[in-house]
Amino acid sequence: MNFPTHGHASAVAAQFEKIGRDFLDRYFIHVTNPEYKRGQHRTIRIKDGENPDGSKFGELLIALDDDTGRTLGLCFHLRKNSPPAQQVGFLLAMLLRAQCREFRDFEILA
C-alpha cells in the first residue's frame, strides 16, 4: 500500500486498516490515496481505465467523510473476457460495504 507523506497520511492508513488486509489483497492490485474531491463525502465512485498495453482496469474511489476531501483508491485488473469495469466495480463496492461497517451507508456512484 502506498500512502502520501503529507500530514494526514496516518488518517488514510487508519481507514485502510479498518477495511482489512485479506480483503484488499484478495481483490485489489494497487491501493493508494489518489486525489482530493472537495464537496463529495461518503461515496464510492467506480472509475474505469485502460493501460498502454490494452489491458483494462477499474478503480473504486472512496470519498471519506471529512472536510479535506481525502479519498482511498482501490485498483483492480480485469481479465480479457470479464464484464465492464463498472459492473465488476459495483460488485466489489457492494462487497466492500458488507466487509467494512465504516462504509455501509456510503453511496455507490457508477
RODO-2510 file (C-alpha; in nm, 4 decimals, decimal comma):
residues 110
     n   res          X          Y          Z
     1     m     0,0000     0,0000     0,0000
     2     n     0,1258     0,3452    -0,0856
     3     f     0,0437     0,6350     0,1424
     4     p     0,1231     1,0025     0,0915
     5     t     0,3801     1,1711     0,3101
     6     h     0,1727     1,4774     0,3950
     7     g     0,0390     1,5477     0,7440
     8     h    -0,2781     1,3383     0,7226
     9     a    -0,1203     1,0140     0,5966
    10     s    -0,1889     0,8421     0,9296
    11     a    -0,5638     0,9108     0,8941
    12     v    -0,5649     0,7488     0,5490
    13     a    -0,3639     0,4494     0,6733
    14     a    -0,6103     0,4050     0,9610
    15     q    -0,9024     0,3850     0,7156
    16     f    -0,7256     0,1133     0,5150
    17     e    -0,6641    -0,0834     0,8349
    18     k    -1,0401    -0,0851     0,9010
    19     i    -1,1052    -0,2497     0,5644
    20     g    -0,8838    -0,5499     0,6342
    21     r    -0,5662    -0,6630     0,4645
    22     d    -0,7066    -1,0004     0,3493
    23     f    -0,9922    -0,8303     0,1624
    24     l    -0,7575    -0,5796    -0,0025
    25     d    -0,5039    -0,8447    -0,1042
    26     r    -0,7712    -1,0729    -0,2489
    27     y    -0,9405    -0,8259    -0,4840
    28     f    -0,7134    -0,5267    -0,5427
    29     i    -0,3724    -0,4799    -0,7035
    30     h    -0,2894    -0,1232    -0,6067
    31     v    -0,4089     0,0768    -0,3082
    32     t    -0,3416     0,4499    -0,2818
    33     n    -0,4612     0,7895    -0,1651
    34     p    -0,5009     0,9226    -0,5216
    35     e    -0,6908     1,2501    -0,5141
    36     y    -0,8884     1,5012    -0,3152
    37     k    -1,2565     1,5594    -0,4006
    38     r    -1,3836     1,8544    -0,2057
    39     g    -1,7567     1,8593    -0,1554
    40     q    -1,8020     1,4863    -0,2092
    41     h    -1,8410     1,2837     0,1085
    42     r    -1,9349     0,9259     0,1927
    43     t    -1,9372     0,7957    -0,1630
    44     i    -1,7743     0,5132    -0,3564
    45     r    -1,7182     0,6062    -0,7217
    46     i    -1,6360     0,3465    -0,9846
    47     k    -1,3824     0,4542    -1,2453
    48     d    -1,2572     0,2538    -1,5425
    49     g    -0,9411     0,2816    -1,7475
    50     e    -0,7060     0,1175    -1,9924
    51     n    -0,3303     0,0617    -1,9672
    52     p    -0,0980     0,1406    -2,2624
    53     d    -0,0724    -0,2337    -2,3356
    54     g    -0,4512    -0,2537    -2,3848
    55     s    -0,5305    -0,4287    -2,0570
    56     k    -0,8271    -0,2841    -1,8706
    57     f    -0,8622    -0,1935    -1,5042
    58     g    -1,1079    -0,0337    -1,2689
    59     e    -1,0801     0,1662    -0,9502
    60     l    -1,3013     0,2329    -0,6523
    61     l    -1,2535     0,5897    -0,5275
    62     i    -1,3867     0,6182    -0,1741
    63     a    -1,4545     0,9766    -0,0636
    64     l    -1,4187     0,9763     0,3148
    65     d    -1,6403     1,1708     0,5496
    66     d    -1,4063     1,4597     0,6232
    67     d    -1,3746     1,8258     0,5309
    68     t    -1,0441     1,7891     0,3461
    69     g    -1,1837     1,5587     0,0765
    70     r    -0,9492     1,2640     0,1254
    71     t    -1,0088     0,9573    -0,0905
    72     l    -0,8961     0,5975    -0,0853
    73     g    -0,8224     0,4357    -0,4208
    74     l    -0,8631     0,0609    -0,4718
    75     c    -0,7482    -0,0504    -0,8185
    76     f    -0,8343    -0,3870    -0,9776
    77     h    -0,7345    -0,5610    -1,3031
    78     l    -0,9933    -0,7025    -1,5399
    79     r    -0,9443    -1,0276    -1,7268
    80     k    -0,9744    -1,0238    -2,1046
    81     n    -1,3312    -1,1594    -2,1169
    82     s    -1,4611    -1,0031    -1,7951
    83     p    -1,7664    -0,7760    -1,7775
    84     p    -1,7115    -0,3975    -1,7966
    85     a    -1,5276    -0,2283    -1,5093
    86     q    -1,8469    -0,0528    -1,3972
    87     q    -2,0186    -0,3883    -1,3351
    88     v    -1,7204    -0,5526    -1,1664
    89     g    -1,6602    -0,2366    -0,9631
    90     f    -2,0218    -0,2265    -0,8469
    91     l    -1,9934    -0,5827    -0,7164
    92     l    -1,6649    -0,5004    -0,5403
    93     a    -1,8189    -0,1846    -0,3906
    94     m    -2,1075    -0,3910    -0,2533
    95     l    -1,8594    -0,6416    -0,1071
    96     l    -1,6629    -0,3552     0,0456
    97     r    -1,9717    -0,2126     0,2114
    98     a    -2,0563    -0,5571     0,3510
    99     q    -1,6953    -0,6150     0,4648
   100     c    -1,6341    -0,2806     0,6366
   101     r    -1,9023    -0,1321     0,8568
   102     e    -1,7394     0,2123     0,8232
   103     f    -1,8674     0,2234     0,4617
   104     r    -2,2103     0,0601     0,4988
   105     d    -2,4049     0,3807     0,4411
   106     f    -2,1789     0,5182     0,1658
   107     e    -2,3474     0,5867    -0,1675
   108     i    -2,2186     0,3993    -0,4739
   109     l    -2,1814     0,6055    -0,7925
   110     a    -2,1255     0,4126    -1,1158
***
